[in-house]
Amino acid sequence: MLITGSFDEAGSPTISLRVSGERAAKSYTGIVDTGFSGFVALPLIHAQGSVTLNGISKAGSILLDETTTDVLVGMAFLRTFELALILTDTTVVLHDREETLEALSPFMQTGPV
């Protein structure tokens, strides 16, 4: 899987995703926040739900926070979807974790973990 994102006006890496709950689904642009250890955070409440990314849906705990308008995509999201985050100064890419580790292993001293 290869997902491309972009940077928002503040310079934060973002991706497009679809969040589904018991009653509805909605598309969002989420900030990839490696300091957030959760799955997905949305403004307002807390619920169990699913996220669809590139046609693949995964369930997770979604924190809905009334103190922000930002949608955050955390480390649990990357782990659940088994994705690697690749950033440059102009590009945001989410790529299959195993394929990324395999491609990088010649450059790593110890190889993939």
C-alpha positions in Angstrom: 0.0 0.0 0.0 1.3 3.5 -0.9 -0.6 6.5 0.4 0.5 10.0 -0.5 -0.3 13.0 1.7 0.6 16.7 1.8 1.5 19.4 4.2 -1.1 21.8 5.7 -0.6 25.6 5.9 1.2 25.1 9.3 3.6 22.6 7.7 2.1 19.5 9.4 2.0 16.3 7.4 -1.6 15.3 6.5 -3.4 12.4 4.9 -7.0 11.9 3.8 -9.0 9.2 5.6 -12.6 8.1 6.2 -13.9 7.5 9.7 -16.9 5.3 10.3 -19.0 4.7 13.4 -22.2 2.9 14.2 -24.4 5.4 12.4 -22.3 7.4 9.9 -19.1 7.8 8.0 -17.2 11.0 7.2 -14.1 11.9 5.3 -11.4 14.0 7.0 -7.9 15.4 6.5 -5.8 14.1 9.4 -2.5 15.4 10.8 0.0 12.6 11.2 1.2 13.1 14.8 4.0 10.8 15.8 3.7 12.2 19.4 0.1 10.9 19.6 0.2 7.3 20.6 -3.5 6.6 19.9 -5.3 5.5 16.8 -7.3 8.6 15.6 -8.5 11.7 17.5 -11.5 13.7 16.3 -13.0 16.8 17.9 -15.9 16.1 20.4 -16.4 12.6 21.9 -14.8 9.1 22.3 -16.0 6.0 20.4 -15.0 2.7 18.9 -15.1 3.0 15.1 -13.3 2.2 11.9 -11.1 4.1 9.5 -11.0 3.5 5.8 -7.7 4.3 4.0 -7.2 3.5 0.4 -10.2 1.1 0.4 -9.0 -0.8 3.5 -11.0 -0.5 6.8 -9.5 -1.1 10.3 -11.2 -0.7 13.7 -9.7 1.3 16.5 -10.4 3.5 19.5 -11.2 7.0 18.3 -10.7 9.8 20.8 -13.2 12.6 20.1 -11.8 15.8 21.7 -14.0 18.9 22.1 -10.9 21.1 22.8 -9.6 21.0 19.3 -10.7 21.2 15.7 -7.7 19.1 14.4 -8.0 15.5 13.3 -4.9 13.6 14.5 -3.6 10.3 13.1 -1.4 8.6 15.7 1.2 5.9 16.0 -1.5 3.2 16.7 -3.0 4.1 13.4 0.3 3.5 11.6 0.8 0.2 13.5 -2.7 -1.0 12.8 -2.5 -0.3 9.1 1.1 -1.6 9.2 2.5 1.5 7.5 5.8 3.4 7.5 5.8 7.2 7.5 8.2 8.8 5.1 8.6 12.6 5.2 10.7 15.0 3.2 10.5 18.8 3.2 7.9 18.6 0.4 6.4 15.0 0.5 4.3 12.9 2.9 4.1 9.2 2.1 2.6 6.2 4.0 4.0 3.0 2.6 3.7 -0.7 3.5 5.9 -1.2 6.6 7.4 -4.6 5.5 8.2 -3.3 2.0 9.8 -0.2 3.4 11.9 -2.2 5.9 13.0 -4.5 3.1 14.0 -1.6 0.9 15.9 0.1 3.7 17.6 -3.0 5.2 20.8 -2.7 3.0 21.3 0.8 4.6 20.5 -0.3 8.2 23.3 -1.7 10.4 21.2 -4.4 12.0 18.5 -4.9 9.4 14.7 -4.8 9.9 13.2 -5.3 13.3 
